[in-house]
Amino acid sequence: NVGNLPNGYLPNPLTTYNTKKGICYDFASLIASMCRSQGIPTKLTKGYSTYVTGYHAWNEVYLDGQWKIVDTSTDSCYYQAGYSYTMYKSSGAYTPTSSC
């Protein structure tokens, strides 16, 4: 949960990639880094989602002329549980409070 992090915490995308471990903030940072390295405009967004209890982090990716919500940490939970999921999420399920 992003709300439980110590003050000043910053995710390290390389550490997340190498360890394959982290929380939503770490994974959203990794995805933002990967997309931006390929010239894809991407936001790391924090706020609330109906998919998660508590403060959360996800990405908004600019594709085909529009911003699309991508939530890799929620998708990984669905994948592990054997549920189906879609890459792009409905904006109605997300309430952003900040993005960068």
HELIX and SHEET records of a PDB file:
HELIX    1   1 VAL A    2  ASN A    4  5                                   3    
HELIX    2   2 PRO A   13  THR A   19  1                                   7    
HELIX    3   3 CYS A   24  SER A   37  1                                  14    
HELIX    4   4 THR A   72  ALA A   81  1                                  10    
HELIX    5   5 SER A   91  ALA A   93  5                                   3    
SHEET    1   A 5 TYR A  88  LYS A  89  0                                        
SHEET    2   A 5 GLN A  66  VAL A  70 -1                                        
SHEET    3   A 5 HIS A  56  LEU A  63 -1                                        
SHEET    4   A 5 THR A  42  SER A  49 -1                                        
SHEET    5   A 5 TYR A  94  SER A  99 -1                                        
END                                                                             
